[in-house]
Amino acid sequence: MLLALTQFGDAAVLLPLAAAVFLWLLYSRAAHAAAWWLLSVVLCGGLTAASKIFFWGCPPISDLHSPSGHTSISTLVYGATALITATEGGDWPSRTAAAAAVCFFPTIGVSRLLLDAHTVPEVFSGWIIGSASLALFGQGYRRYRPQNARLVPLFVGLAVLASVLHGSELHVEELLHRITRYLQIDCR
């Protein structure tokens, strides 16, 4: 059960979901919101990757070697889905779906803890990165949200991608560790 849950937070699932949100924003004629989304995704992924590279060689505290990418990107992608749903849906079923999404992404961070994949500071730092990226997107989305947005294409696209890609893994962590070794980052 925990493994199935945590797999929804893998980059192999989340990056295509992020691409689907971007395409939906373009489809909805919200190019400026799509640009804010792209900036937020790049910021989230970049900060997470840079933190992993640096902290693996120079941990700021003993329990912080690798901020949780599952947590950071899940917070952004599922949080943005909740934001879009709550903003565009308007009625109680949409707000209920948004509330469910808001409850979903923290469970991915908790699953990382229960599976001993990360420590509390690593999950918390991932949550901070994801939340900051989500706040950035929220600012842009509020200003440039689509007019007459249709949520069904977004929901169908996200559901199909998540069900097809669930269980896939992108081994980003290994690559980032190699980069750390290549850059010879070691503060010990």
Secondary structure, DSSP 8 states (H G I E B T S, - for coil): -HHHHHHTTSHHHHHHHHHHHHHHHHHTT-HHHHHHHHHHHHHHHHHHHHHHHHHHHS-SSTT-SS--HHHHHHHHHHHHHHHHHHHHH-SHHHHHHHHHHHHHHHHHHHHHHHTTSS-HHHHHHHHHHHHHHHHHHHHHHHHH--SS--HHHHHHHHHHHHHHHTT----HHHHHHHHHHHHT----
